[in-house]
Amino acid sequence: MRYLFTLAMTMYSCVSIAQHQLPVIKATSKQARIYEQNGAVSNWGINPKINLDVHSTGKLARPVQIKFVTDVDSISFKLAPGQHIDFIVVLNEKDSCITRIESPTYKDLSKSSVVIHDTIPFFINTYNTNYVPVVLNETDSLRLNFDSGATEVCIIAESLKRKVKTQPQLYSKEYPIRLGHHTYNSKLYDISLAGNEVDGLLGWNLFDGMIVELDYDSHRMIVHSRMPKHILKDLEYEKFKLTYIKNKPFIESEITQSGVKTKSLFFFDLGYQRAVMLDNDALSTSKFPVSKMPVIKKVIMHGTRGNELPVVTADLECLKIGKFILRNVPAQIMTQGKPLPGANVHYLGSDILKKFNTVLDFQRNVIYLKPNSLYNKPYADQKSKNT
């Protein structure tokens, strides 16, 4: 009995010493903020009742600077892919909150003994919604939009009610998702809306550590565990560095209007049906001449939660993606809210992205783009403007 008591006290002392060795910051309010790369901000609630409170940054392509800010103090550190940093927040000089900031483990299936080159039918409809056929839980055939802005698998409420026989436990249990000849496991989430003529969204993170090739000319999605040599040798492809913000992929592009040019990160969003969406705050910061963009139309958009978003569509003089120059691009500008809350970033949507055969390399964190047969096709909003 004495031995058990001594052991317990020793373990308690080790935990206490370990905690006291962690960096300590102070707070008098439960509200805090986490500042990540490229201006991304997340609100944070300090909760002494949680033994270890964890915030995940989402995937990182390279080490980034993180800053955790309370109402009276802060801590900054560099976080690498697959790393975590622990520290203690002392609330009102009495409650200690052990807090962890972490990023997911780096994945690379090129080192796997099993080599995958799996071809899946891949289509894009007249609404600019791409989709692939999947089988959920070996019973339910669905069409899912491969959405680089989504993670896991999301299914719209109507399809859950009418097409899914599985009656899944949402949010907690993983289910098999058969895509081509390979089966992935994912939790399931419900959403109000997705693209037209689809049952939901297929998130990019199912393919983390792999390579996804999208061939719009041949209507194929090809999932690779190793980069095919023919892609690396194809000089028509241009390579772009991937940056992840809030677990979403971004590439750098440039916009021009009336002689004013500005470069910034654009969210590579395969689930957004239009060409470009511009963030008002980012435009204001760069003093971009929005007033000189001719207005095409004004509409109300709906988010995946069914929320209404007033949007103006205007004619953007020039969009440059690497060496590719696109002129007179219909660009949507939100008059309320932000395209991505907590970050000043623009969007590239499917009406632009379908013009390029695409290779998303989630191993080396790069994207390859090559113009395809849709490159000179008119934009959806140009069609409506001319009718």
Long-range contacts (C-beta under 8 A, 24 or more apart in sequence): 19-88, 19-96, 19-98, 22-86, 22-87, 22-88, 22-98, 23-75, 23-87, 23-88, 24-87, 24-88, 24-89, 24-90, 25-68, 25-70, 25-73, 25-74, 25-75, 25-87, 25-88, 25-89, 25-90, 26-70, 26-72, 26-73, 26-89, 26-90, 26-93, 27-70, 27-71, 27-72, 27-73, 27-89, 27-90, 27-91, 27-92, 28-70, 28-71, 28-72, 28-91, 28-92, 29-70, 29-71, 30-91, 31-71, 32-68, 32-69, 32-70, 32-71, 32-89, 33-68, 33-69, 34-66, 34-67, 34-68, 34-69, 34-101, 35-66, 35-67, 35-68, 35-69, 36-64, 36-66, 36-245, 36-246, 37-64, 37-65, 37-243, 37-245, 38-243, 38-245, 38-250, 38-265, 38-343, 38-345, 39-343, 39-344, 40-245, 40-246, 40-342, 40-343, 41-342, 41-343, 42-246, 42-342, 44-68, 46-70, 46-89, 46-91, 46-97, 46-99, 47-97, 48-91, 48-95, 48-96, 48-97, 50-97, 51-98, 52-86, 52-98, 52-99, 52-100, 53-97, 53-98, 53-99, 53-100, 54-99, 54-100, 54-101, 54-102, 55-99, 55-100, 55-101, 55-102, 56-102, 56-103, 56-104, 57-101, 57-102, 57-103, 57-247, 58-103, 58-104, 58-244, 58-246, 58-247, 58-248, 59-103, 59-104, 59-205, 59-208, 59-244, 59-247, 60-103, 60-104, 60-244, 61-241, 61-242, 61-243, 61-244, 61-365, 62-365, 66-101, 68-99, 68-101, 77-101, 79-103, 81-105, 81-106, 82-106, 104-208, 107-208, 107-209, 107-362, 107-363, 108-209, 108-363, 109-209, 109-210, 109-225, 109-226, 109-363, 110-225, 110-226, 110-227, 110-363, 112-225, 114-225, 115-225, 115-226, 116-182, 116-210, 116-223, 116-224, 116-225, 117-222, 117-223, 117-224, 117-225, 117-228, 118-179, 118-180, 118-181, 118-182, 118-222, 118-223, 118-224, 119-180, 119-220, 119-221, 119-222, 120-179, 120-180, 120-220, 120-221, 120-222, 120-223, 121-219, 121-220, 121-221, 122-146, 122-214, 122-215, 122-216, 122-219, 122-220, 122-221, 123-219, 124-216, 124-350, 124-354, 125-196, 125-197, 127-195, 127-196, 127-197, 127-273, 128-195, 128-273, 128-274, 128-349, 128-350, 128-351, 128-354, 128-380, 129-194, 129-195, 129-196, 129-197, 129-198, 129-273, 129-350, 130-195, 130-214, 130-270, 130-350, 130-354, 131-195, 131-197, 131-198, 132-179, 132-202, 132-221, 134-177, 134-178, 134-179, 134-202, 135-177, 135-178, 136-164, 136-166, 136-168, 136-175, 136-176, 136-177, 136-178, 136-188, 137-166, 137-168, 137-175, 137-176, 138-176, 138-178, 139-165, 139-166, 140-164, 140-165, 140-166, 142-199, 142-200, 143-197, 143-198, 143-199, 144-198, 144-199, 144-200, 144-201, 144-202, 145-194, 145-195, 145-198, 145-200, 145-201, 145-202, 145-270, 145-271, 146-202, 146-204, 146-212, 146-214, 146-221, 146-270, 147-194, 147-195, 147-201, 147-202, 147-203, 147-204, 147-269, 147-270, 147-271, 148-204, 148-248, 148-249, 148-268, 148-269, 148-270, 148-271, 148-360, 149-248, 149-267, 149-269, 149-270, 149-271, 149-272, 150-201, 150-202, 150-203, 150-204, 150-271, 151-203, 151-204, 151-205, 151-247, 152-186, 152-187, 152-188, 152-189, 152-203, 152-205, 152-206, 153-177, 153-186, 153-187, 153-188, 153-189, 153-200, 153-201, 153-202, 153-203, 153-206, 154-188, 154-189, 154-190, 154-191, 154-194, 154-200, 154-201, 154-203, 154-304, 155-188, 155-189, 155-190, 155-191, 155-199, 155-200, 156-190, 156-191, 156-192, 156-193, 156-194, 156-198, 156-199, 156-200, 157-190, 157-191, 157-192, 159-199, 159-200, 160-190, 163-199, 177-202, 177-206, 179-223, 180-221, 180-223, 182-223, 191-304, 191-305, 192-304, 192-305, 192-306, 193-302, 193-303, 193-304, 193-305, 193-306, 194-271, 194-304, 195-271, 195-273, 196-273, 201-271, 204-249, 204-360, 204-362, 205-247, 207-360, 207-362, 208-362, 209-362, 209-363, 210-362, 210-363, 211-359, 211-360, 211-361, 211-362, 211-363, 212-359, 212-360, 212-362, 213-357, 213-358, 213-359, 213-360, 214-357, 214-358, 214-359, 214-360, 215-357, 215-372, 216-354, 216-356, 216-357, 216-372, 216-373, 216-374, 217-357, 217-372, 217-373, 227-361, 227-363, 227-364, 231-359, 231-368, 234-370, 236-370, 236-371, 237-359, 237-368, 237-369, 237-370, 238-322, 238-323, 238-324, 238-368, 238-369, 238-370, 239-366, 239-367, 239-368, 240-321, 240-322, 240-366, 240-367, 240-368, 240-369, 241-365, 241-366, 242-268, 242-361, 242-365, 242-366, 242-367, 244-365, 245-340, 245-343, 245-345, 246-340, 246-342, 246-343, 248-340, 249-360, 249-367, 250-345, 251-321, 251-348, 251-367, 253-319, 253-320, 253-321, 253-322, 253-346, 253-348, 254-319, 254-320, 255-288, 255-316, 255-318, 255-319, 255-320, 255-331, 255-346, 256-317, 256-318, 256-319, 256-320, 257-288, 257-289, 257-290, 257-292, 257-293, 257-316, 257-317, 257-318, 258-289, 258-292, 258-317, 260-286, 260-287, 260-288, 260-289, 262-286, 262-288, 264-345, 264-346, 265-345, 265-346, 266-345, 266-346, 266-347, 266-348, 267-339, 267-340, 267-345, 267-346, 267-347, 267-348, 268-348, 268-353, 268-367, 269-347, 269-348, 269-349, 269-350, 269-353, 270-350, 270-353, 271-350, 272-347, 272-348, 272-349, 272-350, 273-349, 273-350, 273-351, 273-380, 274-313, 274-330, 274-332, 274-349, 274-350, 274-351, 274-380, 274-381, 275-329, 275-330, 275-331, 275-332, 275-348, 275-349, 275-351, 275-352, 275-379, 275-380, 275-381, 276-316, 276-319, 276-329, 276-330, 276-331, 276-332, 276-346, 276-347, 276-348, 276-349, 276-352, 277-311, 277-331, 277-332, 277-333, 277-334, 277-339, 277-346, 277-347, 277-349, 278-316, 278-331, 278-332, 278-333, 278-346, 278-347, 279-334, 279-338, 279-339, 279-340, 279-344, 279-345, 279-346, 280-333, 280-334, 280-335, 280-338, 281-338, 281-344, 282-344, 282-345, 282-346, 283-333, 285-344, 290-314, 290-333, 293-317, 293-331, 293-333, 296-330, 296-381, 296-384, 296-385, 297-381, 297-384, 297-385, 301-332, 309-334, 309-336, 309-337, 310-334, 310-335, 310-336, 311-335, 313-381, 319-352, 321-348, 321-352, 321-369, 322-369, 324-356, 324-369, 324-371, 326-352, 326-355, 328-382, 329-379, 330-379, 330-380, 330-381, 330-382, 330-385, 351-379, 351-380, 351-381
